[in-house]
Amino acid sequence: MSDPSSKSKIESSPKILSGSEIFLECLQHEGVEVIFGYPGGVVLPIYDKLLDYHIKHFLVRHEQNAAFAAQGYARATGKAGVCMATSGPGATNLITGLTDAYCDSIPIVAITGQVSTAMIGSDAFQEADTLGMTRSCTKHNYFVRDLSELPSIIKDAFHVATTGRPGPVLVDIPKDVLVKQGTFELAKETNLPRKRTSIKWKPEQIAKAAFMIWAAERPVIYAGGGVIHAEAAAKLKKLSELTGIPVTTTVMGLGAFPSDHPSSLGMLGMHGRFATNNAVSKTDLLIGLGVRFDDRVTGKLDGFAKHAKIIHVDIDQAEINKIVKVDLPIVGDLSEVLDALNEQLTETKEKAGQAKEAAREAWMQQIHDWQKAHPLTYDKSTTEIKPQFLMEELDRLIYGKAIVSVDVGQHQMWAAQYLRFSEPRLWANSGGLGSMGFGLPASIGTSVGNPTKIAVALIGDGGFQMSIPELGTLATYKLPVKVIIMNNQYLGMVRQWQEMFYNGRYSEVEFPIFPDCVKLAEAYGIPGRIITKPEELVPALKKGDRDPGAVHS
């Protein structure tokens, strides 16, 4: 929540304020402490009044990165991130970040300025149909037609972004609304016609789920980002330990279950582990928790968990049976469902839990045998830095002590495979949309959101070149982000696919010229170093853990 000493124009009785002041009052009362944004013409009234408020603004170097930074903040804190841009190009530049948040169910509230209402439809300078363009990439969007609507719309926006299945919400505010004077009264209740509350699960569904769990011989829990959104990681751990069921997580679910737990299977799917995918292919009960059966997980649907009955628990009714037909759907708040399920399993364990105990122990032994026979491995080298070696050493240094933001590509998958996470909200990645350029600006948000931990931006040479200007943001605010650039002079993942599926015909994937990262970092006043030998790696990673924006390439 905001500091109680925050400046406020409101004391005890309503006063006449401008739309910009009313807007900022509303943000303060929603507990907003941070905005990531970029000013421009029609939002200048907000920026003018922002000087009178204790809401910290972080000036990014591109509006898209404001949305990515807001995501990083939301992923690190669980609160809604806020980003702001002007009309026209400012608003259109947010769209990739909004779509990314929509795909990954991340709560952000985006504020855009709009030309004055009298000018809408006249092709005015920097006019764009922001509402129309963002309708498909937001959970909901709003256009503020009159100042009287502003308090209730802001309250609704935060409510929609953070309840049910989280997601991005956009509020488009015309300039005349921002400068108009009016009486401010806080909206005490949301005005939504239908409250976005969870659909209540039924006790008989919980009883059936418990019966199916105790009857299974080869069960697997398949956990996704929904576990983290629901703050249900501890309840997932209890479920696993109560039943002895192993847990695999999606790339969005990393951290939902401790990586070093004996029942952890790591990540499944296209880039998952052999033992994990083997377990999913042979399981007789798959328990999906906060997942959406993404194509990167399932592959060919007719071969996915084909021997299994499937339980699917999710907050979003639309995800049930969308991709995979399930045997027991449970729609509701995952935290509440796990509470009820754990209680039911505890009550029935003595009577029902013993029947298949020996089979489940044999199942775990089989999985451990697969893990020993097919571990993550690579050819060691004493002359070059292998990506797996980098991940192992980085993991050893930061396990549980840092928040890692990754870009998109091969490095993202190596990180997901090799890095361990002891708890939720230590991992930020663009999972559903796969947006290059995500990692560096997201690390800005994670560092601001959780300043007690070191923030690591682990990015490829391709993604870095899409976000270089944000080194200026790191330097300006002296954020303790360690930037690690994995430079193989290629768009590595694209090159790999061209090698595998296009007969090695490499087309437009090479970066023969890459900036000197030491000179580039120093140009922003940031220490930098180029590392080429394995023995240089650990000393470099250890050096300057809290240096603002330390860059290693």
Secondary structure, 3 states (H helix, E strand, C coil): CCCCCCCCCCCCCCCEEEHHHHHHHHHHHCCCCEEEECCCHHHHHHHHHHCCCCCEEEECCCHHHHHHHHHHHHHHHCCCEEEEECCCHHHHHCHHHHHHHHHHCCCEEEEEEECCHHHCCCCCCCCCCHHHHHHHHCCEEEECCCHHHHHHHHHHHHHHHHCCCCCCEEEEEEHHHHHCEEECCCCCCCCCCCCCCCCCCCHHHHHHHHHHHHHCCCEEEEECHHHHHCCCHHHHHHHHHHHCCCEEECCCCCCCCCCCCCCEEEECCCCCCHHHHHHHHHCCEEEEECCCCCHHHHCCHHHCCCCCEEEEEECCHHHCCCCCCCCEEEECCHHHHHHHHHHHHHHHHHHHCCCCHHHHHHHHHHHHHHHHHCCCCCCCCCCCCCHHHHHHHHHHHHCCCEEEEECCCHHHHHHHHHCCCCCCCCEECCCCCCCCCCHHHHHHHHHHHCCCCEEEEEEEHHHHHCCCCHHHHHHHHCCCEEEEEECCCECHHHHHHHHHHCCCCCCCCECCCCCCHHHHHHHCCCCEECCCCHHHHHHHHHCCCCCCCCEEC
